[in-house]
């Protein structure tokens, strides 16, 4: 089902984004630790890079993505915009994606300027506080570390396909993942923040709101995947989220 997206959007215009970035984003939502305490949201501008090491016998095709660069603008009211550029092994731009988060409306990905907006999750309105992930009490806690001067909890997760993820979570930055290292049968990859400037970004970076159709197909597919994996509680929670989101959109029409 698709609905037309008309947003006040105000100051804005979230790998996350296609393919691995979207998958990683969903995976972290499902892995995200329970809160230990809450604190004020912070505004920031964060730049990061991703790269991978495929198996030795791998022969890349012309437009295969090898690296990516992203910049995330986040306001202290929770609103954010993240732009990601993907490059081939020869350094050529393959594609560009946009991830946006609008309190009270949702989190959406845009892979094509013509749309649709891809619904990724709901986004509660009026969220001046954020949860401290409380890494030491998390069952997947591995160790403490520091990334870009920020203390982080390293949480390790094992996927069914043999992939191991290490997420470096910064509790003082709304639980943002400042670094992710993955090791899988298909190779290794690293996504790491290269620059982080605290403070609300200038309003000029957000731009006007998109007026595009919204697609829920990816979210429905994720629900089906959760059911197939036996995660019925997760699937039911996502299904409820989807129903509430569609209901809100229909009320706007």
C-alpha positions in Angstrom: 0.0 0.0 0.0 1.2 3.5 -0.8 0.0 6.9 0.4 1.0 10.4 -0.6 3.4 12.1 1.8 2.5 15.7 2.7 4.6 16.9 5.6 5.0 20.2 7.3 8.6 18.9 7.7 9.6 22.3 9.1 13.4 22.3 9.7 14.2 19.1 7.9 14.3 17.6 4.7 17.5 8.8 8.6 21.4 3.2 5.9 20.7 3.8 6.1 19.9 4.0 2.0 19.6 0.6 0.3 21.0 -2.8 0.5 23.5 -3.3 3.3 22.9 0.0 4.9 19.1 -0.5 5.2 19.7 -4.1 6.4 22.2 -2.9 9.0 19.7 -0.2 10.1 16.9 -2.7 10.6 19.3 -5.2 12.3 20.4 -2.5 14.8 16.8 -1.6 15.6 16.2 -5.3 16.5 19.5 -5.5 18.4 19.2 -2.2 20.2 19.7 -2.5 23.9 17.1 -1.7 26.5 17.5 1.8 28.1 19.2 2.2 31.4 18.5 6.0 31.8 17.4 9.0 29.7 19.2 12.3 28.9 18.7 15.3 26.6 18.9 14.7 22.8 21.9 16.3 21.2 22.2 18.0 17.8 25.3 17.1 15.7 26.7 16.7 12.2 28.4 13.3 11.6 30.4 12.1 8.6 31.4 8.5 8.1 32.9 6.1 5.6 32.3 2.5 4.8 34.6 0.0 3.1 34.9 -3.7 2.7 37.3 -6.6 2.0 35.8 -9.2 -0.3 37.2 -12.8 -0.6 40.4 -13.0 -2.5 38.8 -14.8 -5.5 36.1 -12.1 -5.9 35.8 -10.4 -9.2 33.8 -7.1 -8.9 31.4 -6.0 -11.7 31.4 -2.5 -13.0 28.8 -0.9 -10.7 29.4 -3.0 -7.7 29.5 -0.9 -4.5 32.9 -1.0 -2.8 32.8 2.1 -0.5 30.3 4.7 0.8 30.4 8.1 2.4 27.6 9.6 4.4 26.8 12.7 6.4 24.1 12.9 9.0 22.5 16.1 10.2 20.6 15.7 13.4 18.7 18.4 15.4 18.1 18.3 19.2 14.4 17.8 18.5 15.2 14.4 16.9 14.7 15.5 13.3 17.5 14.2 11.0 18.7 13.9 7.4 21.4 11.5 6.2 22.8 11.5 2.7 24.9 8.6 1.5 27.0 8.3 -1.7 28.1 4.9 -2.9 31.2 4.3 -5.0 32.5 1.5 -7.2 35.9 -0.2 -6.9 37.1 2.3 -9.5 35.9 5.2 -7.4 33.0 6.2 -9.6 29.7 7.3 -8.0 27.1 4.5 -8.4 24.2 6.0 -6.5 23.0 8.4 -3.9 20.5 7.8 -1.1 18.6 9.9 1.4 17.4 8.9 4.9 15.1 11.2 6.8 13.5 11.1 10.2 10.5 13.3 11.1 9.2 13.2 14.7 5.5 12.3 14.6 5.7 11.0 11.1 8.3 8.4 10.6 11.7 7.4 9.2 11.9 7.1 5.4 14.5 6.2 2.8 14.6 7.8 -0.7 16.6 5.9 -3.3 15.2 7.7 -6.4 14.4 11.5 -6.6 11.1 10.5 -8.2 10.2 8.3 -5.2 8.7 6.5 -3.6 9.6 7.2 0.0 10.3 3.9 1.7 8.9 3.6 5.2 11.4 2.2 7.7 9.9 2.8 11.1 7.6 5.1 13.1 9.1 8.1 14.9 7.3 9.3 18.0 6.6 13.1 18.3 8.0 15.3 21.1 11.0 13.3 22.1 13.4 15.7 23.9 14.9 12.8 25.8 16.9 9.8 24.6 17.7 6.5 26.2 21.1 5.5 27.5 21.6 2.0 26.1 23.3 0.8 29.3 25.9 -1.3 27.6 27.5 -2.9 30.6 24.3 -4.6 31.5 23.6 -5.7 27.9 24.0 -9.5 27.3 26.1 -8.8 24.2 28.5 -6.4 25.9 32.0 -7.0 24.8 34.2 -4.1 26.1 34.5 -0.4 26.4 36.3 1.7 23.8 36.6 5.3 22.4 35.6 6.6 19.0 36.2 10.2 17.9 36.7 11.1 21.5 33.4 9.6 22.7 33.2 6.7 25.1 31.4 3.7 23.5 30.1 0.3 24.5 31.1 -2.4 22.0 28.2 -4.9 21.6 28.8 -8.1 19.6 26.0 -9.9 17.7 26.0 -13.2 15.9 23.7 -13.6 12.9 22.3 -16.9 11.6 24.4 -16.8 8.5 27.6 -16.7 10.5 28.1 -12.9 10.3 29.5 -11.2 13.4 28.7 -7.6 14.1 30.5 -5.4 16.5 28.6 -2.1 17.2 30.3 0.8 18.9 27.5 2.6 20.6 27.9 6.1 22.1 25.5 6.6 25.0 26.3 10.4 25.1 25.1 10.8 21.5 21.6 9.3 21.7 22.9 5.7 21.3 24.4 6.4 17.9 26.5 3.7 16.4 29.9 5.4 15.7 31.5 2.3 14.2 30.4 -1.1 13.0 32.7 -3.9 12.1 31.3 -7.0 10.4 32.9 -10.3 9.5 30.9 -12.6 7.3 31.5 -15.5 4.9 31.2 -12.9 2.1 34.0 -10.7 3.5 34.7 -8.1 6.1 33.5 -4.5 6.2 33.9 -1.4 8.4 31.7 1.6 8.8 33.3 4.3 11.0 32.7 8.0 11.8 35.4 10.3 10.5 34.2 13.6 11.8 31.7 14.6 14.4 30.6 18.2 15.2 28.2 18.7 18.1 25.4 21.3 18.0 22.3 21.8 15.9 23.1 22.0 12.1 22.1 25.1 10.2 18.5 25.0 8.9 19.8 25.5 5.4 21.0 21.8 5.2 17.5 20.4 5.4 15.7 21.8 2.5 12.0 21.6 1.5 9.8 18.5 2.2 9.4 15.9 -0.4 5.8 15.3 -1.8 6.0 11.7 -2.8 4.3 8.4 -2.5 5.2 6.3 0.5 5.9 2.6 0.1 5.4 0.1 2.9 6.6 -2.9 0.9 10.0 -3.2 2.6 8.6 -3.0 6.1 6.0 -5.7 5.2 8.9 -7.9 3.9 10.7 -7.4 7.2 7.6 -8.5 9.1 7.4 -11.6 7.0 11.1 -12.3 7.6 10.7 -11.9 11.3 7.8 -14.4 11.3 9.7 -16.9 9.2 12.6 -16.7 11.7 10.3 -17.4 14.5 10.5 -13.9 16.0 6.7 -13.6 16.4 6.8 -11.0 19.1 9.0 -8.8 17.0 6.8 -9.3 14.0 3.7 -8.5 15.9 5.2 -5.3 17.3 6.2 -4.2 13.7 2.8 -5.1 12.4 1.2 -2.9 15.1 3.6 -0.1 14.2 2.7 -0.4 10.5 -1.1 -0.3 11.2 -0.7 2.8 13.3 1.4 4.5 10.7 -1.1 3.8 7.9 -3.9 5.0 10.1 -2.2 8.3 10.7 -1.5 8.8 7.0 -5.1 8.0 6.1 -6.3 10.6 8.6 -4.3 13.3 6.7 -6.0 12.6 3.4 
